[in-house]
Amino acid sequence: MGIGSYDGRFDSGRVCLDLVAAGPEDPGGLGRWLMAAGLLPPGTPLGAVTARWVPPFRELRACVEGLVDAQIDHRPGAPAPGRHGGPDGALVRLNAFASASAPPAVTAVRDDEGELVRAPLARPECAALLAAVARDAVDLLTDPEARAGLRRCEGDGCRRVYLDTSRGRRRRWCSSEVCGNRERVARHRRRAALSRA
């Protein structure tokens, strides 16, 4: 999936992998993605998300993608694609994003029904949100069990990466409802075509 392909799905199991799958390309799309990903509480004003936010999120996406691809392809020390000088360059950038700022501080408030909810952020900061996603990637890449669950979707034309937490680790698709269903429909059509032949 390329940058700008956000389709509202969060099937990857980790926010850093969802960024790799989506990577919104404009401030409006990035703001909506941050809200849908749960990084911004509902009600947070998205006016602070400007065009200046897009390049660092795009760079973080490329770092995570290169490091995750290297893990999946069992080449953790091999050069990863991109302009970051291989996995060490991507790793340096990932660590820089993770340590540049503290992730956003959240507080709890009561909603109209008296239930506790996260309070909207008065003014979200780009560096803090980048740090939250980068720290998720650091946690993923440094956890041997989680790393072992990284998979690339087997769906035709899908390149999403997801975390396989299924029993037996036999999950084949990023989404059974989307890619899995496409595969089942294609298999049915092939069988139907063979039976007519």
C-alpha positions as CSV (number, residue, x, y, z in Angstrom):
1,M,0.0,0.0,0.0
2,G,1.4,3.3,-0.9
3,I,1.2,6.7,0.8
4,G,-2.2,8.2,0.5
5,S,-4.0,4.9,0.4
6,Y,-5.7,5.1,3.8
7,D,-9.0,3.3,3.5
8,G,-10.2,3.5,7.1
9,R,-8.8,0.0,8.0
10,F,-6.7,-0.7,11.1
11,D,-6.0,-4.4,10.5
12,S,-2.3,-4.5,11.3
13,G,-2.4,-4.9,15.0
14,R,0.0,-2.0,15.7
15,V,-0.3,1.7,15.0
16,C,3.2,1.8,13.5
17,L,2.1,-0.9,10.9
18,D,-1.1,1.0,10.3
19,L,1.0,4.0,9.4
20,V,3.0,1.9,6.9
21,A,-0.3,0.7,5.4
22,A,-1.9,4.1,5.2
23,G,0.5,7.1,5.4
24,P,-2.0,9.9,4.6
25,E,-0.5,12.4,2.3
26,D,-2.3,15.7,3.2
27,P,-3.0,17.4,6.5
28,G,-6.7,16.6,6.4
29,G,-6.1,12.9,5.8
30,L,-3.3,12.8,8.4
31,G,-5.6,14.5,11.0
32,R,-8.3,12.0,10.3
33,W,-5.9,9.1,10.4
34,L,-4.5,10.3,13.8
35,M,-8.0,10.5,15.2
36,A,-9.1,7.1,13.8
37,A,-5.9,5.5,15.1
38,G,-6.7,6.7,18.6
39,L,-3.7,9.0,18.8
40,L,-5.9,12.0,19.1
41,P,-8.9,11.9,21.4
42,P,-12.3,12.7,19.8
43,G,-12.9,16.5,19.9
44,T,-9.3,17.4,19.5
45,P,-9.1,20.3,17.0
46,L,-7.3,19.2,13.9
47,G,-6.4,22.7,12.7
48,A,-2.9,22.3,14.2
49,V,-2.2,19.5,11.7
50,T,-0.6,21.4,8.9
51,A,1.3,20.6,5.7
52,R,4.5,20.7,7.8
53,W,3.4,17.6,9.6
54,V,3.2,15.4,6.5
55,P,6.9,15.1,5.6
56,P,8.1,13.9,9.0
57,F,5.2,11.3,9.2
58,R,6.2,10.2,5.7
59,E,9.8,9.8,6.8
60,L,8.8,7.9,9.9
61,R,6.7,5.6,7.6
62,A,9.6,4.9,5.4
63,C,11.9,4.1,8.4
64,V,9.4,1.7,9.9
65,E,8.6,0.1,6.5
66,G,12.3,-0.5,5.8
67,L,13.0,-2.0,9.2
68,V,9.9,-4.2,9.2
69,D,10.6,-5.4,5.6
70,A,14.1,-6.4,6.7
71,Q,12.7,-8.3,9.6
72,I,10.1,-10.1,7.5
73,D,12.7,-11.0,4.8
74,H,15.1,-12.3,7.6
75,R,17.8,-9.8,6.8
76,P,17.9,-7.6,9.9
77,G,21.5,-6.3,9.0
78,A,20.9,-5.9,5.3
79,P,20.4,-2.5,3.7
80,A,16.7,-1.6,3.8
81,P,15.1,0.3,0.9
82,G,14.8,4.0,1.1
83,R,17.0,7.0,1.6
84,H,18.0,6.3,5.1
85,G,21.2,4.4,4.4
86,G,20.0,0.9,5.2
87,P,18.6,-0.3,8.5
88,D,21.1,1.5,10.6
89,G,20.2,4.8,9.1
90,A,16.5,4.0,9.4
91,L,17.1,2.9,13.0
92,V,18.9,6.1,13.9
93,R,16.0,8.1,12.5
94,L,13.4,5.9,14.2
95,N,15.2,6.4,17.6
96,A,15.4,10.1,16.9
97,F,11.7,10.3,16.4
98,A,11.0,8.2,19.5
99,S,13.2,10.3,21.7
100,A,12.5,13.8,20.3
101,S,9.5,14.4,22.5
102,A,7.3,12.8,25.1
103,P,4.1,11.2,23.7
104,P,1.0,13.3,24.2
105,A,-0.2,13.5,27.8
106,V,-3.8,12.4,28.1
107,T,-6.3,13.1,30.8
108,A,-9.6,11.6,31.7
109,V,-12.9,13.6,31.9
110,R,-16.5,12.7,32.3
111,D,-18.8,12.8,29.3
112,D,-22.4,13.9,29.3
113,E,-23.4,10.4,30.7
114,G,-20.8,10.5,33.4
115,E,-18.5,8.0,31.7
116,L,-14.8,8.5,31.8
117,V,-13.3,9.4,28.4
118,R,-10.1,10.9,27.1
119,A,-10.1,14.6,27.1
120,P,-9.4,16.3,23.7
121,L,-5.9,17.8,23.4
122,A,-6.0,21.5,23.3
123,R,-3.2,21.7,20.8
124,P,-1.7,18.5,19.5
125,E,2.0,18.6,18.8
126,C,3.6,16.9,15.8
127,A,6.8,15.7,17.6
128,A,4.7,14.2,20.4
129,L,2.5,12.2,18.0
130,L,5.6,11.1,15.9
131,A,7.2,9.9,19.2
132,A,4.1,7.9,20.1
133,V,4.2,6.0,16.7
134,A,8.0,5.7,16.7
135,R,7.9,4.2,20.3
136,D,5.3,1.7,19.1
137,A,7.7,0.7,16.4
138,V,10.6,0.4,18.8
139,D,8.5,-1.8,21.1
140,L,7.5,-4.0,18.2
141,L,11.0,-4.3,16.7
142,T,12.6,-5.1,20.1
143,D,10.1,-7.7,21.2
144,P,11.3,-11.1,19.8
145,E,7.8,-12.6,20.1
146,A,6.1,-9.7,18.3
147,R,8.8,-9.6,15.7
148,A,8.2,-13.3,15.0
149,G,4.5,-12.5,14.3
150,L,5.2,-10.0,11.5
151,R,3.6,-11.2,8.3
152,R,3.0,-9.8,4.8
153,C,-0.6,-10.2,3.5
154,E,-1.0,-13.0,1.0
155,G,-3.8,-11.2,-0.7
156,D,-3.4,-10.6,-4.4
157,G,-1.9,-7.1,-4.8
158,C,-1.9,-6.3,-1.1
159,R,1.4,-5.5,0.6
160,R,0.1,-4.7,4.1
161,V,2.1,-6.0,7.0
162,Y,0.4,-7.2,10.1
163,L,1.1,-8.7,13.4
164,D,-0.2,-12.3,13.5
165,T,-1.5,-13.1,16.9
166,S,-3.8,-15.9,15.8
167,R,-3.6,-19.3,17.5
168,G,-1.0,-21.3,15.6
169,R,0.1,-18.2,13.8
170,R,-1.6,-19.3,10.6
171,R,-3.2,-16.0,9.6
172,R,-2.8,-15.4,5.9
173,W,-4.4,-12.0,5.3
174,C,-4.3,-8.6,6.8
175,S,-8.1,-8.8,6.8
176,S,-10.2,-11.9,6.4
177,E,-13.2,-9.6,5.4
178,V,-11.2,-7.8,2.7
179,C,-8.2,-9.7,1.3
180,G,-9.5,-13.1,2.5
181,N,-12.9,-12.5,1.0
182,R,-11.3,-11.4,-2.3
183,E,-9.2,-14.6,-2.3
184,R,-12.3,-16.8,-1.6
185,V,-14.3,-15.1,-4.4
186,A,-11.4,-15.5,-6.9
187,R,-11.1,-19.2,-5.9
188,H,-14.8,-19.7,-6.4
189,R,-14.7,-18.1,-9.8
190,R,-11.8,-20.3,-10.9
191,R,-13.6,-23.4,-9.8
192,A,-16.8,-22.2,-11.6
193,A,-14.8,-21.5,-14.8
194,L,-13.2,-25.0,-14.6
195,S,-16.5,-26.7,-14.1
196,R,-17.9,-24.9,-17.2
197,A,-14.9,-25.8,-19.3
